[in-house]
């Protein structure tokens, strides 16, 4: 088309992005072009900010023009609108004032453009009518169907009117109070307003967001991984939650793909079938494909959408467990939605039925013990389902090749799975689990493509394990809060291991049958151990009676208790051993009532290969000598213990041959 004809055509309306780009070049262009940008911006400003005084708009425009002339063409903040806690009209502020206002109590910052383009996190646009902060830090929010809101931090959530969805759960007024944990370690849950059946004409929703002080946000004092995960970059102002409308550093958001929704609805319908046994659903897939996120979404949907009274959750992933520290397999009963990542699970609503300690973060180390623990948990599920039936959801480990595939086959056969949901990084990839399905009565197979937003890429699996272990060590079950202070300052429990009524009947180490009893004290001092309760039947008593007394009088049990006649009740850090008083000092994850319940029962401490991060051990210790006398702490520079052999060997399985490196 000739150029002249194109110029004659009417120009389309200028977008906001084009306006901002033109303004960035205004300093070096003719005054006529600047006036054109101002006219467009005036129209958009008057349209987007109703009720804003014209004089204020003119002043803002003058500030922008001065900034453009001085800034050499750099983009500056176009507009900031501050909504006061009392409502009323919107007031424009400068970029600095708006940043302070957004961090202050009862204020919020809307839309804005700085020197970098900002990504949109929520399509909910706050105004003085739909976003009403209160002086106590809470906030009432009114949303229309289709609007979404993403919040970073920890907060209480109540639905006053209408219905919302969050992490697969559908919440209404009848759902009551829910506590939500949304750190940046995982994809942030999205609050979405949905229509209510029978009330299509008035489906607006009103929710109340309240601040919470669980103590978890202080975990960064002793665990560096927890630093900066509760507030946006540069926005740490002490508030417990931060609504995200736009951000220059986008965070992953937990969204449910359409393919997932269809599959989850199909699986959920099987729970409504009468006169049939509850379904057994197994989730499988490789590492970092979103199994944990899918398990929470499916659990929440079954509890709130399909209205199942309870869900049994069998967690057989020792590396990334959902409700226990790493190294444990567990069976829980759930009747409330799960609105938080695994490391917040000490505070999440759940009921522990049974747990077993395998001591490793992978079933690779002891496959037989791994399968024995799972079979024991399945037996406990069947016993519990006799009186309180409910679906069973199995979260498997991310090992789906070679021996891991054989273990999956045994789990499918032993659990009589009715549905298998396999998540793959690409639908074009092969599905290895198809080769191990039973030939008779095979389970229904569902293959989903990973949405790849379950976890933040800057946190590795080891980081999340460290975070989860530290979270359990600092959670106080008596006060239902996290008490974050150096472990060296926590008053330990003193458990007698000798005398007429010992609290500890044995100490065992996994896969250390050849350990000399004289080295037991050194092997457990400063390590993490599982607290295992052993049955009082004759066979169990005979097994635990086969102990060897060490020179310190410690009861050494060379063979750990079997899962069929034992259960793990908690985790503890051995802080020291008082040989004179025959006591083991521990900092445990048990409540006072749970510890009292162990009185008169046979208890064994079992050490695996779980580790506490170095920062937790040396927290509060300074190199100027203030840490002298604290356990396990010694600064370098000495002549003893600094040579070869000073630490345990670790096996590395990620080494590749030269041909693998070259892609052959």
N, C-alpha and C positions, 0 to 999 in steps of 0.2 A: 504494500500500500504506500503511495507517495507520502512524503513527510508532511506536505501541506495539508493533506486530508486528515492525518492524525492530529495535527494541531487544532483543526476545526472541531474535532469531536469534543463533547463535554467531558471535563475531567471528573474522575470519581472522587468521592469524599476522601479527605486525607485521614489516615489512621493515626492513632496516638503514637505508635512506634515511629512512623514517618515524621510526625511532628517533632518528636524528641531528636531524631537524627538531623533534621533541618536546623533545629535550635542549636545543636552542637557546632554547626558550621556558621552560625549567624554572625559571629565576631569577625569573620573574614569575608562576609558577603555585603551586598548593597543594602541600604536601609529599607528599600522596598520589600526585599525578601523577608526581613525581620518583621515588618508590619504584617505580612501575610501569615507568618507563623503565629504572631500574637493574636490575630483575628481568629485563627483556627483554635488556638489554645483558649481564647476567651469563650468561644462557643462551647467547647468541651468542658471547660471549668464550670460554666454556669449550668450546664446540663448535668454534670456528675455530682456537684455539690450544691443541692438546692438550699436556698435560704441563706447562703453565704453573702454577706454584705458586699456591694460592688466596690466600696472604698477599700475594703480589705483585699479584694482581688487585684485592684489596681496597685496597691502597695507591694503585694507579692510579685506582680509582674515587673515592677520597677527593680525589686531586689534581684530577680532573675536576670534582667538585662544588664545590671551592673556586674553581676557575677560572670556573665558571659564575656563581657568586655575585659574583665580582669583575668579571667581564667584561660584565655588563649584557646577558646573553643571547646573546653572540657564540659561534659554534661554535669549539671548540678541538680539539686533537688527541685523538682517542679512544684510540688505541693505536699504539705503535711496537714492532716486534719486531726485534731485532738477532740475526743469525746469525753466530757467530764463525767464524773460519777453521778451527778445529779441530773443528767440528761441535758436538754436545752439545745442551743444551736451549736454548730460545729465552728471551731475557732482555728484559723490557720496559724502555724508556728514555723519557726525556722527548723532546719534539719537537726541542730543540736538540741533545741528545746523538745522537739518531737521524740528524739531518742530517749531523753530523760523522762518525758511524759509516759512513753510506752513502758518504761521500766518501773514507773511509779505505781502506787496502789490506785486502782480504780481508773486507769487511763489506758488508752489503746491508740496505736498508730495505724493509719490506713494509707495505703498505696503510695507511691513514692518510688522515685527513680533516683539512684545515685550514680556513681561513676561506673558501676557494673550493672548489667541487666539482671533483674531479679526474676526467679522462677515462681510461678503461682503454685501455692501449696493447697489452698482451699478456694472453692468457688463461692463461699459465703462472704458477703460484703457487709462489714459491721457499720451500723448507723446508731444514732442516739436512741432509736426506737427498738431495734432488735438486739442490741448489745448493751446490757445495763449492769455495770459493775456496782458493787456495794463496798462499804467502808471496811468490812471484815475480810476483804480479799476474794469473796465469792463473786460469781457473775451469772446473771440470768441471760439466756440466749434464746431468741425466737427464730426458728428456721422454717423455710418453706420446702415442700417436696422437691427433691433433686439437689438441694444444697448440701454441701459437705464442709466439714471443719476438721482440721488436723491440729492437735494439741501436743506439745512436747512437755514432759514432766510427769509428776504424779498428782492425781486429783480425785476428788469424789464426784460421782455422776448420779444425778437423779432426774428422771423424766417426770415432768409435771403434767404434760399434755401431749397427746399424740404418740408417735413411735419413732424409734431410731434403730439403726443397725451399727454395730461396732465389733470388729473381729469376728464376724459371722453370727453374733448374738443379736437377737431382736429384743429390744428393751421397751417396756411401756411403764405406765404409772404403777402397775402391780409388781414390777420387778424390784422396786425398792432401791435402796442405796447400793451402789457398786463402787469399789475402789479400782482405779485404773493406774497402771504403771506404764509409761511410754517413754523410755530412754532412747537415745540415738544409737544404742548398740544393735537394735533390731528395727525393722520397718515399723513406722508409726501407725497406730490404728486410726482409721478414718471414721468420724461420726457422720452418718448420712441420715437425713430426714426421709422417711418413707410414708406412703399413704396407709391409712388404716381402713380395713374393710368395713363398708357400711357408712363411712364418713368421708367420702371422696370430696364433698363440697367444702369440708373444713378439716384438712389434713395437716395444717400447720402444727409445728411441734415447739414446745417450750421445755428447755432443760436447765438445770442448775448445776454449775461447776463450782465446787468448793475446794479450798486449799487443804492439803493434808500434810502432816508432819510425822512421818513414820520413822525418821532417822536414817533411812536408806541413802538419802542424798549426801550424807556425811561419810559414806564408805570410802571416798577418795582419800581420806586422811591416812588410811593404812594400806589401801589397795590402789596403786596408781592407775590401773585400768579404768577405775570408776570416775576419774576426773573428767569434767566437761561433758558428761553424757546427759545431763538433765536440763541444760539451758542452751539456747542458740549461741553461735559464735559472737562474742562481745556483748551478750545479753544477760549475763549472770547478775541478777539484781536481788536475789534472795527469795523470789516468788517460787512457789512449788509447781506452777504450770505456766506455759507460754503458748497462747494461740498463734499459729503460724499462718499468715495470709500470703505474704511473699517473702522470699529469702534469696540472698545471693549465694548461699551454700546449700543447695537442695539436699534434702534427706530422703531416704527411701520411704515410701508410703505403702502400707499393707492394703492392697486392692485385690479383690477376688475376680479372676478372669471369668468370662462367660462359660468357658468349657468346664471350669471347676464348679460353677453354680449348678449346671445341669447334672453333673455327676453326683454332687452332694445331695441334690434333691432326689435323684434316683435311689441312692443308698438310704436316704432318710425314710423313703416310703416303705422300705422293707421292715422298718421298726414298727409300723402301724398294723402289720398283718396279724390277725388274731389266730389263736390256736396253733401258733408256731413258736419254736424256740427263738430267743433273741439272737440277732445276727452277731457274728464275730468278724470284725473288720480289721484287716492288717494293712498298715501303711508301709510301703517299701520304696527304696530308691537309693541312689548314690549319695555322696556327701554334698552338702550345701545346695540341695535342690528344693528345700522348703518343706521337709516332712514335719518338722516341729510346728511350723506355722499352720500347715494343713490340719494337723491333729487338733490344734486349738480351735481352728475354724469349724471343723466337723463336730467337735465336742460341743461348742457353743450353739451350733445350729440344732443338734439333736436335743439339747436341753431346752432351748427357748423357742425354736420354730416347730420342731416335731413334738415338743412337750413331753419328752421322756422324763420320768421322775428321777432317774439316776443313770449315770454312765459309769461303767467300770473301765479304768484306764490302766492297761498293762504296759509299763515302760521297760523295754529290754535293750535300750541303747545306753550302755555304761559311759560312753564318751560325752554325750550331750543329753543327759536325762532331763525330764520336764519338771519333776517334783522332788528330787533328792540330790545330794551332792554327787559328783562323778564317782564311778566305781560301784554304784548300787543299782540293783534291779528292784522294781517295786510294783505293787498293785494298789490302786487308789479307787475310792468311790467318790464320784463328783455329782453334785446336784445344783451347783451354781456356775455361771459362766466364768471362764478363765480369761482375765483381762490384764495380762502381764507376761513378760518373758520368763524363762526358767529361773534366772537368778533371783527373781522376786517371789518365787513360789513359797518360801516360808510363811508369807503373809496371805497367800491366796486360799480361797475356800476349798478344802479337800479333806478327805478322811482316809488315813492310811490303814490299809488292811494288813498287808505284809510287805516286808522288804528283805532282800538278801544282799550280802556284801560279797562281791567277787574280787575287789581290790585292784582292778585294772580298768583302763579306759577303753579297752578293746577286747572282744571275746577271743582274739587271736592267742592270747597268752595261756588260756586254759579253757578250751572249747567244751570239754566234758563237764567241768564245774558250771560253766555258763548254761548248758542245756539242763543240767540237774536243777539249777535254780529256777529256770523257766517252767519246768514241769511241776515243781512245787507250787509256784505261783498260780498256774492253771488249775491245780487241784484246789487251792484256796478260793479261786473265783467260782468254780462249780459249786463248792459248798455254800458260799455266800449267796449265789444266784438261786438256790433252792427256796429261800425265804423271801429274798428281794431281787426278783429277776430284773435284768437290764442288759443292754447291748455291751459287748466287750470291744474296746478299741485298743489295738496293739501297735505301739510305736517301735519299729524295728531299728536296728543299727544300720549305718550307711555302708555296709560291706556286702556287696552283691556279686562278688566274683570268687572263684575257686572255693576255698573252704567256707567263706562267708555265704555262698550260695547253698552249700550243703546244710549249713545251720538254718538258713531260711526254710529249706525244704522240711527239716524236722519240726520247725515251729508251725508251719502250715498244717502238717499232718497231725501234730499233737493238739493243736487248738481247734481243729475242724473248722477252719476259716470258711465263711460263706462269701466274703467279698475280699478281694485284694486290689488295693489302689496303688499303682506303681507310678512314680514321678520320674520323668526322664528329662534331661537337658534339651533333647530334641526328639521329636516324634519319629524322625528318620532313623534313629539309632536302634540297635537290636534290643530286645527285651529279654534278658537272660532268665528272668524268673518264670517265663513261659515254659521253660524246659523242665522245671521241677514241680509243676502242678500235678496233683494226684490224678491218675487216669479215670478213677470212678468218683462220681460226685465232685467234680472240680469246682472251685469257687468261681464266682462271677469276677471277671477281670476288667479293671478300669485303668486306662493309661492316660495320664495327664502330662502336659508339658509344663516344666518349671517356669514360674513367673520371676524367679531370681531376685526377689526383693525381701527375702525373709530376714537377712542380717546385713549389717553395714559392712562394706568390704574392708574397712580399716581395722576390723577386729577379727583375729584369727580364732580357730577353735580352741587353741591353748589359752588365749586371752579370756574367752568366755568361761572356760573351766576354772581359771584362776578367780574370776569374778564370782562364779557360783560358789566355790569353796569358801571364799572370804565372807560372802553373804550369809551362809549358814553358820559360820563360826561366830558372827557378831549378832545374830538374831536371838533375842530373849523371848522364849516362849511364854514366860510368866507375865510379862508386860505387853506382849504382842508388838514389840518395837525393836528396832536395831539399835544396839548400844555400841557405838564405834569408839573404841579406845584401844591402845596397844595391848596385844594379848598378854604381854609381860605384866601388865597392870591389873589384869582380871584375877579376882580371887579364885583359886582353883578348888575343886572338890578333892577331899582327901579320902581315898578309897583303900581300906585295909585289905591286904592280900594274904594275911596270915592270922592265926588266932582261932577262937571258937566260932566266930561268925564273920568270916571274910566276905567282903563285897565283890572281890575278884577271885574266881575259881580257877582261872587259867589265862595264860598269855600265849598266843600263837602267831606264827609268821607264815604267810603264804609262800609256798615253794622254797622254803629254807629248811628242809628236813635235816640237812647236814650241819646246821648251825650248832656250834658248841654252846652248851648251856651257860658257860662262863661269859659269853658275849651277848647274852640276851638283854642285859641292862643297857649296853651301848646301842644295841639294835633298835630299841623302842624309844629311847630318850629323845624328845623333841620331834616326834613323828606323829602322823595322823593314824588313828586306829578306829576300827568299827567296834561298837558296843553290841555284842551278840548275846541274846538270851537263849539258853538251852533248855529243852524240855526236862522235866523231872522224872521221866520214866527210867526204868532200870537200865536199859541199853545206853541211854545218853549219859547216865551217871557213871556207868562203867567206862565209857569213852573218856569223859573228862577226868576220871580218876587216874588215868594213865599219864600223870604229870611227873616231871622231873624237877626237883628243887635245885635252883641255881645257888651259887655261893651266897647270894644276897637273900635267899629264901623265896625268890619268885617262882610261882608254879608254871613251869614251861610245858606247854602242850604241843607236841611235835605235829600232830594232825589237827587241822581246824575242824570245828563242828560241821556236820553235813546239813544241807538246807532242809531236808525232810524233817529234822528234829530241832531246828533252831530258826531264829529270825533276827535280823538286825533292827535295833531300836534307836540307833543314833550314831553320831561320830564324835570323836574326842581328840584333843591334842594332849599328848603326854608332856606335861610341863616339868616333871621331875619325879624321882623316886627317893623317898626317905627310907634308907635302909635300916636305920636305928628303930624307927617306929613301925616299920613294915607297912608303908603306905605308898600308893601311887597317886601323884597329884595330876589331875586332868582338868582341862577346860572343855566342857561337853556341850552338845547342842540339845540336850534334854531339858525339859521343864522340871521343876521341883516335884510335881506330882508324878511324872513319869519316872524320875529317879527313885522316888519313894516306892513306886510299884515294883521295882526290882528287888526290894528287900525280901529275903527268903528265897530268891530264885537263883539259879546257877547262871553266872555271867562270865563271859570270856571276852578278852580284848584281842582283836585280830588285826594285824598290821599287813597291809598290802603294799602297793607302790604309789599311793596317793601322796601328793606333795603340796606343801604350803609355800606360797610365793615368798621370796626373800624379803620383800618389802614388809610383809606382815611380821616376820621374825624380828627385824631390826627397827620396827616402827617405834619412834620415841627415843632411839638411841643416837647419841652424838659421838663423834670421834674424839672429843676432848676428854673422854674418860667418864662422862656422865652415865654411860651404859655399863660400867663395871659391875659385875655381880649378876647381870641379867642372864637368863639361860640361853644357851646355844650361840651366844654372840662372842666372837673374837675377831679383832681387827688384824689385817695382814701385817707382814713384816717380821714375824717370828721365824725361828729356825726349825720348829717342829710342825709336821703336818702340812707343809707347803710343797712337797715334792710329788713325784708320780704316785698314783694310787690314793690320792687324798679324797677322791670322790668316786661314786659308783659309775660303772660303764653303762652307757645307754646304746641300744641298738638303733641304727638308722636304716630305714627301709626305702628312703627316697633317693638313693644313689643310683645313677644310670651308667650303663656301659657307653663306650664311645659311639657305638652304632646307634644306640637309642638317642643320644644327644644330637646326632646328625640326621635323625629322622628316618633311618633305614629300617 
